[in-house]
Amino acid sequence: MGNLVATYGFLLVSMLLGSTLGLSVYLPLMAGQLSLASPAFYALGGYLAAILSTKGLTASPDYSVWALLLEMGLAAIAAAILALLVGYPVLRLRGIYLAIATIALVEIVRVVALNLPITGGAVGIFGIPQPFSSAVGYLWIALPLLLLAVAGCWRLQQVRTGLVLSAIREDELAASAIAVNTTRYKVLAFVLGAVLASLVGVVSAHFLNTWNPRQGTFDASITFLAFVLIGGSRSAFGPVLGGMVLTALPEVLRAIGSVPGLWPGLSRLLQDGRLLIFGLLLVLGSIYFPQGLIKPRASRPRRRRTA
């Protein structure tokens, strides 16, 4: 078991981080807000971690987990402030207009990072210090982060705030008619998603050992959204399943393509065209599983019929 974890440690951590990023998209969707801004906050967290650990507050030859936790706290504060500043004007938009506005935020962050000397420009920042000696060590951060995020989302759905978010998602006009401050609740969901994405960005910067503008792009927005749509957008467990499956899928296809004796054409397709297959599966999943792999009622207990 230990050898298996060590062999696939990098993939396991990537799956956990991908699932957490899916939850960062799921939180605004709880209020019916199609926000694609997660890569912007993901990039923000990564850049803060990279700058602080190489040139700033936490830069040290003996980099420790405590320094990583400090960076996560600072990134959460920075992401919350930016989300508040952006959220109030942007979340007055709805539907596709909101999606376009959040995509614009992703592009603004990418272009700013591309042109600032402190972020390393197009090259990025290399040699980010490691708190662990191997990729497996990051399981001690990635797994608790995912578990806390799932528990938080599940608990949020049970309390009044979660019920209000669900009401806004179903009918925002009706929620406003009963004196619900819909803007405040939508901003709250947006901020929570932003904070979660920034925390993943901090961990990912150290995990990948490098950070550049390619980490937060429009492509990442579509990927994170796919985690939610394929896994299920009405349950906190949907993005977790979608993130794990879709993160592992390209590597699984590449491994299958490397099997000896496989027809050369098929092997080449699986190895070089795995992203094409990945996109095809996304289309088929959206057609045949429109509510995701985990449907809304899958996690609800069935009521017994009484005579």
matplotlib code that plots the C-alpha trace (Angstrom):
import matplotlib.pyplot as plt

x = [0.0, 2.8, 4.6, 1.3, 0.8, 4.5, 4.2, 1.0, 1.5, 1.7, -1.6, -3.4, -2.5, -3.5, -6.9, -7.5, -6.5, -8.7, -11.7, -11.2, -11.1, -14.3, -15.8, -14.6, -16.9, -19.7, -20.0, -21.2, -23.4, -25.2, -26.7, -27.2, -24.2, -22.2, -18.8, -15.7, -13.4, -11.8, -8.6, -8.0, -8.0, -6.1, -3.4, -3.4, -2.8, 0.0, 1.7, 1.5, 3.0, 5.7, 6.7, 6.6, 8.6, 11.3, 11.6, 9.4, 8.2, 8.5, 11.7, 14.1, 16.6, 14.5, 11.1, 8.5, 4.8, 4.1, 5.3, 3.0, 0.0, 0.9, 0.9, -2.5, -3.8, -2.5, -3.8, -7.2, -7.3, -6.1, -8.6, -11.5, -10.6, -10.4, -13.6, -15.4, -14.2, -15.1, -18.2, -20.5, -20.5, -20.1, -22.7, -25.4, -25.1, -26.8, -26.3, -23.9, -23.1, -21.8, -19.8, -18.2, -17.4, -15.7, -13.7, -12.6, -11.3, -9.3, -7.8, -7.0, -5.1, -3.2, -2.2, -1.1, 1.0, 2.4, 3.7, 4.9, 8.6, 7.9, 5.9, 8.6, 6.6, 6.0, 8.7, 7.2, 8.8, 11.0, 12.6, 9.7, 10.8, 9.3, 7.9, 7.9, 10.6, 8.2, 4.9, 3.3, 3.9, 1.4, -1.4, -1.1, -2.3, -4.4, -6.6, -7.5, -8.2, -10.6, -12.3, -12.8, -14.1, -16.6, -17.7, -18.1, -20.2, -22.3, -22.9, -23.6, -26.5, -28.1, -28.2, -30.3, -27.6, -27.5, -31.3, -31.3, -28.7, -30.8, -33.8, -31.9, -30.8, -34.3, -35.9, -34.0, -37.0, -39.1, -36.3, -36.0, -39.8, -39.5, -36.9, -33.8, -30.7, -29.7, -26.6, -25.1, -25.7, -24.3, -21.2, -20.8, -20.8, -18.5, -16.0, -16.0, -15.3, -12.5, -10.9, -11.0, -9.4, -6.6, -5.8, -5.4, -3.2, -0.8, -0.5, -0.2, 2.6, 4.8, 3.6, 4.5, 7.7, 7.0, 4.3, 3.6, 0.6, -0.4, -1.7, -4.7, -6.3, -9.7, -8.9, -8.6, -12.1, -13.6, -11.8, -12.9, -16.5, -16.4, -15.5, -18.8, -21.0, -19.8, -19.8, -23.0, -23.9, -26.5, -24.4, -21.1, -19.9, -20.4, -17.4, -15.3, -16.1, -15.9, -12.5, -11.0, -12.3, -11.4, -8.0, -7.1, -8.6, -5.9, -3.2, -5.3, -5.7, -1.9, -1.2, -3.6, -1.9, 1.5, 0.3, 2.6, 1.0, -1.7, -2.5, 0.0, -2.8, -4.9, -1.8, -0.9, -4.5, -4.6, -1.2, -1.2, -5.0, -6.0, -7.1, -9.4, -10.9, -11.2, -13.2, -15.4, -16.2, -17.2, -19.7, -21.1, -21.3, -23.2, -25.7, -26.3, -25.7, -27.2, -27.5, -24.0, -22.8, -24.3, -27.9, -29.6, -31.7, -28.8, -27.7, -31.3, -32.8, -35.9, -39.1, -41.0, -44.5, -47.2, -50.5]
y = [0.0, 2.4, 1.7, 2.3, 5.7, 6.6, 5.7, 7.6, 10.3, 13.2, 12.0, 11.5, 15.0, 16.5, 14.7, 16.1, 19.6, 19.4, 18.3, 21.3, 23.6, 22.1, 23.1, 26.7, 26.8, 24.9, 27.5, 30.4, 27.9, 27.3, 30.7, 30.1, 32.3, 31.0, 32.3, 31.4, 33.5, 30.6, 30.6, 34.3, 33.6, 30.3, 32.3, 35.0, 32.4, 30.8, 34.1, 35.2, 31.9, 32.0, 35.6, 35.3, 32.0, 33.1, 36.9, 37.8, 37.1, 33.3, 33.0, 30.8, 28.0, 25.8, 26.2, 24.5, 23.6, 26.5, 28.9, 27.3, 27.7, 31.3, 31.9, 30.2, 32.6, 35.6, 34.4, 33.8, 37.4, 38.8, 36.7, 37.8, 41.5, 41.2, 39.1, 41.7, 44.5, 42.7, 40.9, 43.7, 45.3, 42.1, 40.0, 42.4, 40.7, 37.4, 34.4, 34.7, 38.3, 37.3, 34.5, 37.0, 39.4, 36.7, 35.6, 39.2, 39.1, 35.9, 37.6, 40.8, 38.8, 36.9, 40.0, 41.8, 38.8, 38.7, 42.2, 42.6, 42.1, 40.7, 37.8, 36.9, 37.9, 35.1, 32.9, 33.0, 32.1, 29.0, 27.2, 27.6, 25.9, 22.6, 21.9, 18.1, 15.9, 14.1, 14.6, 12.2, 14.6, 17.0, 14.6, 15.9, 19.3, 18.4, 15.8, 17.8, 20.8, 18.8, 17.2, 20.6, 22.1, 19.2, 19.3, 23.1, 23.0, 20.2, 22.0, 25.3, 23.5, 22.5, 26.0, 29.0, 30.6, 27.5, 27.5, 31.1, 30.4, 27.6, 29.9, 32.5, 29.8, 28.6, 32.1, 35.2, 37.5, 35.5, 35.6, 39.4, 39.7, 38.2, 40.8, 38.7, 40.7, 38.6, 40.6, 40.1, 36.3, 36.0, 38.0, 35.7, 32.6, 34.3, 35.2, 31.7, 30.2, 32.7, 31.9, 28.2, 28.7, 30.8, 28.2, 25.6, 28.0, 28.3, 24.6, 24.1, 26.6, 24.6, 21.3, 22.2, 24.0, 26.8, 29.3, 31.3, 33.0, 29.7, 28.5, 30.8, 31.0, 30.7, 27.0, 26.4, 28.1, 25.5, 22.7, 23.7, 24.1, 20.7, 19.2, 20.5, 19.8, 16.2, 15.4, 17.1, 20.7, 20.1, 18.2, 18.9, 15.4, 16.0, 18.4, 16.0, 13.0, 15.1, 16.6, 13.2, 11.5, 14.2, 14.9, 11.2, 10.5, 11.9, 10.0, 6.8, 7.1, 7.7, 4.6, 2.5, 3.7, 2.5, -1.1, -3.4, -5.1, -2.5, -1.5, 1.3, 3.6, 3.2, 3.6, 6.8, 8.1, 7.4, 8.9, 11.9, 12.5, 11.9, 15.5, 15.0, 12.0, 14.0, 16.6, 14.0, 12.4, 15.8, 16.3, 12.8, 13.2, 16.5, 14.8, 11.6, 12.8, 16.4, 16.5, 15.0, 11.7, 12.4, 13.5, 15.8, 13.1, 10.5, 11.7, 12.1, 9.2, 7.7, 8.0, 4.9, 4.8, 4.3, 2.6]
z = [0.0, 0.9, -2.4, -4.3, -2.6, -3.2, -6.9, -7.5, -4.9, -7.4, -9.1, -5.8, -4.6, -8.0, -7.7, -4.2, -5.2, -8.3, -6.2, -3.9, -6.9, -8.1, -4.7, -5.2, -8.3, -6.5, -3.8, -6.0, -7.9, -4.6, -5.1, -8.8, -9.8, -12.8, -11.7, -13.6, -11.5, -9.5, -11.6, -10.8, -7.1, -7.6, -9.4, -6.7, -4.0, -6.0, -6.7, -3.1, -1.9, -4.6, -3.8, 0.0, 0.1, -2.4, -1.7, 1.2, 4.7, 4.7, 2.6, 4.6, 4.0, 6.5, 5.0, 7.1, 7.1, 9.5, 6.9, 4.3, 6.8, 7.2, 3.5, 3.3, 5.9, 4.1, 0.7, 2.2, 3.5, 0.1, -1.8, 0.4, 0.0, -3.8, -3.9, -1.9, -4.1, -7.3, -6.0, -5.2, -8.7, -10.7, -8.9, -9.9, -13.3, -14.1, -16.4, -19.3, -18.4, -15.0, -16.6, -19.1, -16.3, -14.2, -17.2, -17.6, -14.0, -14.9, -17.9, -15.9, -13.2, -15.9, -17.9, -14.7, -13.7, -17.2, -17.0, -13.4, -12.6, -9.2, -10.7, -13.2, -16.3, -18.7, -17.2, -13.8, -10.5, -10.1, -7.2, -4.8, -1.5, -0.5, 3.0, 2.3, 0.9, -1.6, -3.3, -0.8, 2.0, 0.5, 1.3, 4.8, 3.5, 0.5, 2.2, 5.3, 3.1, 0.9, 3.9, 5.6, 2.4, 1.9, 5.5, 5.3, 2.2, 3.6, 6.8, 4.9, 3.1, 6.5, 8.1, 7.3, 5.1, 2.8, 2.6, 1.6, -1.1, -2.4, -2.5, -4.5, -6.9, -7.5, -7.8, -6.9, -7.5, -5.0, -2.5, -2.9, -2.4, 1.1, 2.1, 1.5, 0.7, -2.3, -3.1, 0.3, 0.2, -3.4, -2.4, 0.6, -1.6, -4.1, -1.3, 0.2, -3.3, -3.8, -0.5, -1.2, -4.6, -3.2, -0.5, -3.3, -5.2, -2.2, -1.9, -5.7, -6.0, -3.6, -4.9, -8.5, -7.5, -10.1, -10.8, -14.0, -15.8, -17.4, -14.1, -14.1, -17.6, -19.3, -20.0, -16.3, -15.8, -18.2, -16.5, -13.0, -14.2, -15.8, -12.4, -11.1, -14.1, -14.6, -10.9, -10.0, -9.3, -6.5, -4.1, -2.4, -3.3, -7.0, -7.5, -5.5, -7.7, -10.9, -9.9, -9.0, -12.2, -14.6, -13.1, -13.3, -16.6, -18.9, -17.0, -17.1, -20.9, -21.2, -19.1, -21.2, -24.3, -23.0, -22.7, -24.7, -27.7, -28.2, -31.8, -32.7, -34.0, -30.8, -28.6, -30.4, -30.1, -26.3, -25.6, -27.9, -28.3, -24.7, -24.4, -27.4, -25.8, -22.6, -24.4, -26.1, -22.7, -21.4, -24.2, -23.8, -20.0, -20.4, -22.8, -20.9, -17.3, -17.4, -13.6, -13.1, -11.9, -8.4, -8.8, -6.3, -4.7, -4.5, -1.1, 0.4, 2.4, 0.7, 2.6, 3.2, 1.9, 4.4, 3.7]

ax = plt.figure().add_subplot(projection="3d")
ax.plot(x, y, z, "-o")
ax.set_aspect("equal")
plt.show()
